[in-house]
Amino acid sequence: MIPVRGYEGKTVAVLGLGRSGLTTARALVAGGALPLCWDDSQPARDAAEAEGLTVADLTRPGALGGVACLVTSPGIPHLYPAPHAAIAAAWDAGVPVDNDIGLFFRSFATPEWDGFEQVPKVIAVTGSNGKSTTSALIHHILQSCGRRAQLAGNIGRGVLDIAPAQDGDAVVIELSSYQTDLARALTPDVAVFTNFSPDHLDRHAGIGGYFAAKRRLFSEGGPDRAVIGVDEPEGRYLANQLAEGAGDDRVIRVSSGQKLAGEGWSVFARKGFLSEWRRGKQVAAIDLRAVAGLPGAHNHQNACAAYAAVRTLGLGPKAIEAALQTYPGLPHRSQLVAEAGGVRFVNDSKATNVDAAAKALAAFPRIRWICGGLEKEGGLSGLVPHLGAVAKAYVIGREAAAFARQLPGIEIEICTDMARAVQSAAREAQPGEVVLLAPAAASFDQYDNFERRGEDFMAQVRAYLG
């Protein structure tokens, strides 16, 4: 655990008592602070009280008197579409509002680091899609190359739940826009921007607010190195803002599908090959086509970003290549579930938006596509150019018919539930085809989260195959 520094003997309010909230409260106690906790859910409050934490309604008048800071969980709106009542009360009372990411960055470094031979490094990864895969891949490469590393943030453990750093350690943190938007301290050594597409628009009052939340990691974080995906205008803008000139190698540009020219530092993938260029010369190349854990151009982009990030820490191309070959992939992200009769079953339940689903559809030549769920703002028009490989779509979700009407030119079956979709797709699939779950929608109309949806898909596949 990382004891929170700077609040010894002070009362700190904690809003939201899920995984990150409870970890924050424990880390505050470890640092000598006095957490005052609240959650709108009674069971969450009961769990906190069972741990001996003090629970008090932070929305009541005067509840924030004497409080030094309010720490809120990422899932709680702090500005749009409307701030939580406790956060609005903190503003009125002049109480600073932060989150666990801000506490981590102000607490991670300690005086003991003065005696280290190699200062620990923090690699922070954000972007619209591929954050989890890129973060996990960086962590895997570091460990495979003998570097002690921990993985935390929006993936795995909460940032305050990791162990204090030892000499030469690295910490890889996945950060969502909910986390970067509010953190009062953002000081990574290496920051990664995977790519950009519209998402969480209600939470950020539009695409501009969403990009601004991502951009904070770089504009306010001031990383020593920035790895920027430049396949979208936002990435090119960000790289231009950060670089002092064409040859500034503090910025590493990353792409999937285009060759990047110029005097700077770049890593790109084309036709399945990763290339690293620096000062106008190619310095390394890796064949990604046989890396089973990274299928498709979107995963090749993730590989480029991860490769660039670990290169900044001094790892060599050959060692990185060997580590890529052993990467197993993440659950619910282009995950091969089974193969029978020449048909592959792939779980990409994490493809919760149009851009992620489009990239999944581009990864396979002929697809029986299971899609649908809680449609996100902006509709599905962005998917239409990417339907060429779809043999048939099997639509699930409570609004399956409405979802299907936005997919012109392909054969569609309204299935509503996962069991029927898997059975129909598996029964009709031909050798060489892929039964792919890539919903292009959130899961909350039928499932608690995308993981539960992916687990249901896998269970139905296994039941069908016997």
ROZA-938115 format. One line per 3 residues: number of its first residue (from 1); for each residue x, y, z negated of C-alpha. Coordinates in steps of 0.5 Angstrom, whole numbers, padded with zeros to 4 digits. Each point is the difference from the previous one (the first is absolute). Layout:
residues N
NUM) X/Y/Z  ...
END
This chain:
residues 466
1) 0000/0000/0000  0002/0007/0001  -0001/0004/-0006
4) -0003/0007/0002  0005/0006/-0002  -0002/0007/-0002
7) -0006/-0001/-0004  0002/-0003/-0007  -0004/0002/-0005
10) -0005/0003/0005  -0007/-0002/0001  -0001/-0002/0008
13) -0007/-0002/0003  -0001/-0006/0004  -0006/0000/0005
16) -0001/-0007/0003  0002/-0006/-0003  0001/-0005/0005
19) 0007/-0003/0002  0003/0006/0000  -0003/0004/-0005
22) 0001/-0005/-0005  0007/-0001/0002  0001/0008/-0001
25) -0003/0000/-0007  0005/-0006/-0002  0006/0004/0003
28) -0002/0006/-0003  0000/-0004/-0007  0006/-0002/0002
31) 0003/0007/0001  -0003/0002/-0007  -0006/0004/0003
34) -0007/-0001/-0003  -0005/-0002/0006  -0007/0002/-0001
37) -0004/-0005/0005  -0006/0000/0004  -0004/-0003/0006
40) -0007/0000/0002  -0001/-0007/-0001  -0001/-0003/-0006
43) 0003/-0007/0001  0007/0004/0001  -0001/0004/-0006
46) -0001/-0006/-0004  0006/-0003/0003  0004/0006/-0002
49) -0002/0000/-0007  0001/-0007/-0001  0008/0002/0002
52) -0001/0005/-0006  0000/0006/0005  -0004/0006/-0002
55) -0006/0001/0004  -0004/0007/0001  -0005/0003/0005
58) 0005/0005/0003  -0006/0003/0004  -0003/0002/-0007
61) 0001/0008/-0002  0006/0001/-0003  0003/-0007/0001
64) 0006/0002/0003  0002/0005/-0006  0007/-0001/-0001
67) 0002/-0005/0006  0006/0001/0003  -0002/-0003/0007
70) -0005/-0004/0003  0002/-0006/0004  -0005/-0003/0005
73) 0000/-0006/0004  0000/0000/0007  -0007/-0002/0002
76) -0003/0006/-0004  -0002/0006/0004  0004/0006/-0002
79) -0002/0005/0005  -0004/-0003/0006  -0006/-0002/0001
82) 0000/0003/-0007  0004/0000/-0006  -0001/-0005/-0006
85) -0003/0004/-0006  0006/-0001/-0004  0004/0002/0005
88) -0004/0007/0001  0000/0001/-0008  0008/-0001/0000
91) 0000/0006/0006  -0004/0004/-0005  0004/-0002/-0006
94) 0007/0002/0004  0002/-0008/-0001  0005/-0002/0005
97) -0003/-0006/0004  0005/-0005/0002  0000/-0008/0002
100) 0004/-0006/-0001  0005/0002/0006  0001/0006/-0003
103) 0002/-0002/-0007  0004/-0006/0003  0005/0005/0004
106) 0001/0005/-0006  0001/-0006/-0004  0004/-0006/0004
109) 0007/0003/-0001  0003/0000/-0007  0007/0003/-0003
112) 0002/-0007/0001  0001/0000/0007  0006/0005/-0001
115) 0004/-0007/-0002  -0002/-0003/0007  0005/-0002/0005
118) -0006/0001/0005  -0006/0004/-0001  -0007/-0003/0001
121) -0004/0001/0006  -0007/0001/0001  -0003/-0001/0007
124) -0007/0003/0001  -0005/-0003/0006  -0006/0004/0002
127) -0004/0000/0007  -0007/-0002/0002  0002/-0007/0002
130) 0005/-0005/-0001  0002/0003/-0007  0000/-0007/-0004
133) 0003/-0004/0005  0006/0005/0001  0000/0001/-0008
136) 0001/-0008/-0001  0004/-0001/0006  0005/0005/-0003
139) 0000/-0003/-0006  0001/-0007/0003  0006/0003/0004
142) 0003/0003/-0006  -0001/-0007/-0004  0003/-0004/0005
145) 0006/0004/0001  0001/-0001/-0007  -0002/0007/-0003
148) -0004/0000/-0006  -0007/0003/0002  -0007/0001/-0003
151) -0006/0002/0004  -0006/0004/-0003  -0005/0005/0001
154) -0006/-0001/0005  0002/-0007/0001  0002/-0005/-0006
157) 0001/0003/-0007  -0001/0007/-0002  0006/0005/0000
160) 0000/0000/-0007  0000/-0007/-0001  0007/-0002/0003
163) 0006/-0001/-0004  0005/0006/-0002  0005/0000/0006
166) 0007/-0003/-0001  0006/0002/0004  -0001/0000/0007
169) -0007/-0002/0000  -0005/0002/0005  -0007/0001/0000
172) -0005/0000/0005  -0007/0004/-0001  -0006/0000/0005
175) -0004/0006/-0001  -0007/0001/0003  -0002/0007/0001
178) -0004/0000/-0006  0006/0000/-0004  0004/0005/0004
181) -0005/0005/0000  0000/0001/-0007  0007/-0002/-0003
184) 0004/0006/-0003  0006/-0003/0001  0002/-0004/0006
187) 0008/-0001/0001  0002/-0006/0004  0007/-0001/0003
190) -0003/-0003/0006  -0007/0001/0003  -0004/-0003/0005
193) -0006/0002/0004  -0002/-0006/0004  -0005/0003/0005
196) -0007/0004/0000  -0007/-0001/0001  -0007/0003/-0003
199) -0001/-0003/-0006  -0003/0002/-0007  -0003/0006/0003
202) -0006/0001/-0005  0006/0000/-0006  0004/0005/0004
205) -0005/0004/0003  0002/-0002/0007  0006/-0002/0004
208) 0004/0006/-0002  -0001/-0001/-0007  0002/-0007/0001
211) 0007/0002/0004  0001/0005/-0006  0000/-0005/-0005
214) 0005/-0005/0004  0004/0006/0001  0001/0002/-0007
217) 0005/-0006/-0001  0005/0003/0005  -0001/0008/-0001
220) -0001/0000/-0007  0004/-0007/-0002  0007/0003/0004
223) 0002/-0007/0001  0008/-0001/0002  -0003/-0004/0006
226) -0006/0000/0004  -0002/-0006/0004  -0006/0002/0005
229) -0005/-0003/0005  0000/0004/0006  -0005/-0003/0004
232) -0006/0005/-0002  0001/0008/0000  -0001/0000/-0007
235) 0007/-0004/-0001  0003/0004/0005  -0002/0006/-0003
238) 0003/-0002/-0007  0006/-0003/0003  0001/0007/0003
241) -0001/0004/-0006  0005/-0004/-0004  0006/0000/0005
244) 0005/0006/0000  0001/-0002/0008  0000/-0006/0005
247) 0006/-0003/-0004  -0002/0000/-0007  0001/-0007/-0002
250) -0004/0001/-0007  -0006/-0001/0005  -0001/-0007/0003
253) -0005/0000/0005  -0004/-0007/0001  -0004/-0002/0006
256) -0004/-0007/0003  0000/0000/0007  0004/0006/0002
259) 0008/0001/0001  0002/0006/-0004  0005/0004/0003
262) 0005/0006/-0003  0006/0001/-0005  -0004/-0002/-0006
265) -0001/-0006/-0004  -0006/-0005/0003  -0002/-0007/-0001
268) -0006/-0002/0005  -0003/-0007/0003  -0001/-0001/0007
271) -0002/-0007/0003  0001/-0003/-0006  0007/0002/-0001
274) 0002/0005/-0006  0006/0005/0002  0004/0005/-0004
277) 0003/0006/0003  0004/0005/-0003  0004/0006/0003
280) -0003/-0002/0007  0003/-0007/-0001  -0003/-0007/-0001
283) 0003/-0003/-0007  -0005/-0006/-0001  -0005/-0004/0003
286) -0005/-0006/-0003  -0004/-0004/0004  -0007/0000/-0004
289) -0004/-0005/0004  0002/-0006/-0004  -0002/0003/-0006
292) -0006/-0003/-0002  -0002/0004/-0006  0000/0006/0004
295) -0004/-0001/0006  -0003/0006/0005  0003/0007/0002
298) -0003/0003/-0007  0004/-0005/-0004  0006/0002/0004
301) -0001/0007/-0002  0000/-0002/-0007  0007/-0004/0001
304) 0003/0006/0003  -0002/0004/-0006  0002/-0005/-0005
307) 0007/-0001/0004  0001/0008/0000  -0002/0000/-0007
310) 0005/-0005/-0002  0006/0003/0005  0000/0006/-0004
313) 0002/-0004/-0006  0006/-0003/0003  -0003/-0007/0002
316) 0003/-0003/0007  -0004/-0002/0006  0002/-0007/0000
319) -0002/-0001/-0007  -0007/0004/0001  -0001/-0005/0006
322) 0001/-0006/-0004  -0005/0003/-0005  -0005/0001/0005
325) 0000/-0007/0002  -0002/-0002/-0007  -0006/0005/-0001
328) -0006/-0004/-0002  -0005/0006/0002  -0005/0002/-0005
331) -0007/-0003/-0001  -0006/0004/0004  0005/0003/0005
334) 0001/-0004/0006  0000/-0006/-0004  0000/-0007/0003
337) -0005/-0004/-0004  -0001/-0006/0004  0001/-0003/0007
340) -0004/-0006/0003  -0001/-0002/0007  0004/0005/0003
343) -0004/0005/-0003  0003/0005/-0006  -0004/0003/-0005
346) 0003/0007/-0002  -0002/0004/-0006  0001/0008/0000
349) -0005/0002/-0005  0004/0006/-0001  -0002/0003/0007
352) -0005/0004/-0004  0000/0006/0005  0000/0001/0008
355) 0007/0001/0001  0003/-0006/-0004  -0006/-0005/0004
358) 0003/0003/0006  0007/-0002/-0001  -0002/-0007/-0002
361) -0004/-0001/0006  0006/0002/0004  0004/-0006/-0003
364) -0003/-0006/0003  -0002/-0002/0007  -0007/-0002/-0001
367) -0004/0001/-0006  -0007/-0003/-0003  -0001/0007/-0005
370) -0003/0000/-0006  -0002/0007/-0002  -0004/0005/-0004
373) -0002/0002/-0007  -0001/0007/-0003  0002/0005/0006
376) 0004/0006/-0001  0000/0007/0002  0001/0001/0008
379) -0003/-0006/0002  0003/-0006/0005  0001/0004/0006
382) 0008/-0001/-0001  -0001/-0007/0001  -0003/0000/0007
385) 0007/0000/0004  0002/-0006/-0004  -0005/-0005/0001
388) 0003/-0003/0006  0003/-0006/-0004  -0007/-0002/-0003
391) -0004/-0006/0002  -0005/0001/-0004  -0002/0004/-0007
394) -0003/-0003/-0006  -0003/0006/-0004  -0001/0000/-0007
397) -0003/0005/-0006  -0006/0003/-0002  0000/0004/0006
400) 0002/-0005/0005  -0005/0002/0006  0002/0008/-0001
403) 0008/-0002/0000  -0001/-0005/0006  -0004/0006/0004
406) 0007/0004/0000  0004/-0006/0004  -0002/0000/0007
409) 0002/-0004/0006  0001/-0007/-0005  -0004/-0006/-0002
412) -0002/0001/-0007  -0004/-0004/-0005  -0003/0003/-0006
415) 0002/-0005/-0006  -0001/0005/-0006  0004/-0005/-0004
418) 0007/-0003/0000  -0002/-0007/0000  -0004/0000/0006
421) 0005/0005/0003  0006/-0005/-0001  -0005/-0006/0002
424) -0002/0003/0007  0007/0002/0001  0004/-0006/-0001
427) -0005/-0004/0003  0000/0004/0007  0008/0001/0000
430) 0004/-0003/0005  0007/-0002/0000  0005/0006/0000
433) -0005/0004/-0003  0000/0004/-0007  -0006/0000/-0005
436) 0002/0007/-0003  -0003/0004/-0006  0002/0007/0001
439) -0007/0004/-0002  0002/0007/0002  -0005/0002/-0007
442) 0000/0000/-0007  -0002/-0006/-0004  -0004/0003/-0005
445) -0007/-0002/0003  0001/-0007/-0002  0007/-0001/-0004
448) 0003/0004/-0005  0006/0001/0004  0004/-0002/0006
451) 0004/-0006/-0004  -0007/-0003/-0001  -0002/0000/0007
454) 0006/-0003/0002  0000/-0005/-0005  -0007/-0002/0003
457) 0002/0000/0007  0006/-0005/-0002  -0005/-0005/-0004
460) -0005/0000/0005  0005/-0002/0005  0003/-0005/-0004
463) -0007/-0003/-0001  -0002/0000/0007  0007/-0004/0001
466) -0001/-0005/-0005
END
